[in-house]
Structure formats: structure tokens, C-alpha cells
Amino acid sequence: MAKCDICNKGQHFGIQVSHSHRRSNRVWKPNVRKVKVEVNGVSKRMHICTKCLRSNKIAKAV
């Protein structure tokens, strides 16, 4: 589902613990955006996480 095409960051599973220590399953999802990216001179849409966007691992298409 939500997965970065650059770094393959995906969702993580864990346990949410309440104040009374009751536990339930929980999912952490990455902050993924659909961005127009230029790859080999061709622009295409890719799913990119915001960490890859901020670190300029890709060249955005204009």
C-alpha cells in the first residue's frame, strides 16, 4: 500500500499501550506523497516519502 519507491519505507506494526496498560495492535504508516519525478529524461509519477523529498534524493519534474 503506502511504500516509498526510493527507500522502500513501508508500514510498521506494533502495540499501542494505554494508560491502564491495555494493549492493542497498531500500524505506523510513512508520510508518502505522489510526486512527478524525472527519471532518465522521462517524467513519471512515483510514491515518495517526505524524508526522501527533503533530502533531495530525486529530481522533481517541472
Secondary structure, 3 states (H helix, E strand, C coil): CCCCCCCCCCCEEEEEECCCCCEEEEEECCCEEEEEEEECCEEEEEEEEHHHHHCCCCCECC
